[in-house]
């Protein structure tokens, strides 16, 4: 038997929750489940701690209250109560079995049978449990082996699991990106290909959430290639076709020793077409901030080259901003990530990060004081002065800018 030696199991906050549950249901009524067990087994970071229990949701809430722990009914209809212990959330769910499913929602009934609970989970590596001493329990008999081998396999029949919730098609590729090794499981891949159609009807928010998690994996290229080969990518997220640029961006990130940037990776997959990216963002209900980032990063009106001068680079940063400039540099670099131009791209990125665009030394008040009538002409005058100032490489010289302003006013104001 495998025993986990994980700090989070012995954490006083965890101990308090398990003590509260066992005080109500007896020893063994609660076990850690899913991602926390899987990641601890693999030596990966554990962010969320989920607990499965034979106690009903009402009994869980009462047990937590008796232990002076806060209980939040986050998914009470499906048996989930979130305990807050020392400021940390623990999602506690009563053992369940599916009564009926329609591919998007499930009607469940509570049970005290651990095998039935395991049987309704998606992948064998997620159907792992551990008691409070860290002893791992593997009801499917293959979950530990699959996790250690990097084999993402459905519990039982793949098509049955997918028909219970078609989002599992997306989850399969996401989990393969994060935990898979080698070729995807053949039976799972075939099932995803056969049942990809209904994915198009899923809620956009559910699809986009899985997509962004997939793109946040260290190297999502193999999973995305498999999605494209099976036709899932075109069904679930039509418009993501630039796998070559995405591959280049992953290489650029590696050269920069940068953390995966899911938002920029999404931009890499899209065409350099802001209206099209806006339509994509709307279709997938992406956050406004990401929508705007995509539009700026994919604007082809400003062409960047690795050999552009520092002066030209400063002009570009001023025009589009530091963040968009960095995105455009990385996307352009991604087209040829292993070229001899890497040092130049690095230099451009450094310039964009360290040079803060200045503010035009003169304002509308100065334009009016110089004789410009209030109204649209003020803006026209300032744009002329700004064009000169940019052409002069942003001199920090208010006197020179004021002189230029006077000259422009004399030429433009009747």
C-alpha positions, 0 to 999 in steps of 0.5 A: 500500500502507498502512503502519502507523506504530505505536509497538508495532511498533517496541517492543523487546519486539515486535522481540524476538519477531519476531526470534526467529520470523524466526531460525527461519523466515526473513523474512516467516514471521510477520505481525501479524494481526487486532485490532492491525492493524485498530485501528492502521489506525483509530487506535484503542487496541491492547491485544493483539498477535496474530501469525500464522506459518507455523511450527508450534507446536513450532517457535514454542516452540523459537524462543522458547526459543532467544531466551530468551523464555518460551513458554506453550502456551495453545492448542497444539491449535489452534496457539497459543503465547503468548510473554512478552517484557518482561512483555508477552504476544504470542499466536502462532498457526500458519496454519490451515484448517478441517477440520471444524466443528460450530457450536461447535468446529473441527478445524483443520489447519496450513498455510503458505497465508496466503489459507487462513488469512484465509478462515477468519476471521470478518470482513474487517476482522479478516482483515488482516495487517501485516509487521514494517515495518508494511505492511498485507496484505489477502488478502480484498481488501476488509478495509481498505476495510470497516474504514475504512468501518465496515462489519462484513462476514463473510469470504465467505458469511455463513451459512457463517461462522456455521455454523462457529461460531454465536457469530459471530452475537453477535460480529457485533453486538458488532463493529458496536457497536464499529466499525460506522458506519451501517446494519449490513451487509444480508447479515450481518444477514440471516444472523444473523436466519436462523441465530439459533436455535442461539445459544441452545445456546451455552455461557453463558460465551461468550454473556455474554462477548460481551454484556458486550463489546458493552455496553462500546462507547461507544454500543451502542444501534444494535447492540442495536436490530438484535439486537432487530429480528432476534430475536437478543436474545430468543434469546441473552439473554432478559429484556433488554427495556428498550432505552429505559432503556438508551438513557437511561443512555447519555445520562446517561453522556454528560452526566456525561462518564463512561466506559461502564459495562457492568454498569450498562447490563446492569442498565438492560436488566433489569426492577427485579426482583432475583429475575429478575435473579438468575435471569438472572445464573445462566443466563448464569453471570455473576460473583458480584460482578456478580450482587450488583450487579444485585440491589442496583441493581434493588431497587425497595423504595427509590424515589428522586426527584430532589427528595428532601432531603439528609436523605432521601438520606443515609438511602437511602445508609445503607440500601443503600450508596454504590455501590448508591445511585449505580446507583439514581440513574443508573437512575432518572435514565435514565428521563428523561435530558434533563429539567430535573431533571438538576442535582438528580440530579447533586447526589444523585450528589455527595452519595452519593460524598462522604458516608460512612455513619457507624457507630452510636455505641453497640454491643451491649456498651453495650446489655448494660452498660445492663441488656439480657440477652445474646441476641436482645433486644440486637439488638432494642434496637440496632435501636430506637436505630438507627432513632432515630439515623437519624431524627435524621440520624446525629448524631455524639453518643455521649452522646445515643445512650447516653441514648437507649439507656438509655431504650430498655432501660428500655422494652423490658427487663422 
